[in-house]
């Protein structure tokens, strides 16, 4: 997975953290959790607020 795989990341986060409300997540935690996902293989420095926001929005969609 790469940072641009927002839907795939959101699905993995939903499975890895079912107890978390994605609307209340801090970007620092989100960044750390994405890096810890199995199969994630991208440069940690390539993410930014825009990418993290897109992941968060996809995660919210998955959670609903």
C-alpha positions in Angstrom: 0.0 0.0 0.0 1.0 3.6 -0.7 -0.2 6.9 0.7 -2.4 7.3 -2.3 -4.3 4.1 -1.6 -6.7 5.9 0.6 -9.7 3.5 0.3 -7.5 0.4 1.0 -5.9 2.1 4.0 -9.3 3.1 5.3 -10.5 -0.5 5.1 -7.4 -1.7 6.9 -7.7 0.9 9.6 -11.4 0.0 10.2 -10.3 -3.6 10.7 -7.3 -2.8 12.8 -9.0 -0.2 15.1 -12.7 -1.0 15.2 -13.1 0.9 18.5 -11.8 4.2 17.2 -14.1 7.0 16.0 -12.3 8.2 12.9 -13.9 11.7 13.3 -11.9 12.1 16.5 -8.5 10.9 15.4 -5.4 13.1 15.5 -3.3 13.2 12.4 -0.2 12.2 14.4 -2.0 9.0 15.5 -3.4 8.4 12.0 0.1 8.8 10.5 1.6 6.3 13.0 -1.2 3.8 12.5 -0.9 3.9 8.7 2.8 3.3 9.0 2.1 0.2 11.2 -0.4 -1.4 8.8 0.7 -4.7 7.3 1.4 -4.3 3.7 2.1 -0.5 3.9 5.3 0.3 2.1 5.8 3.9 1.4 8.1 6.7 2.6 6.8 8.1 5.9 7.8 11.6 4.8 5.6 11.5 1.7 2.4 12.1 3.7 0.9 15.5 4.4 -2.2 17.0 5.8 -4.1 16.6 2.5 -3.3 12.9 2.3 -4.1 12.2 5.9 -7.4 14.1 5.5 -8.3 12.0 2.5 -7.6 8.8 4.5 -9.6 10.1 7.4 -12.6 10.9 5.2 -12.4 7.5 3.6 -12.2 5.9 7.0 -15.3 7.8 8.1 -17.1 6.5 5.0 -16.1 3.0 5.8 -17.1 3.3 9.5 -20.6 4.4 8.5 
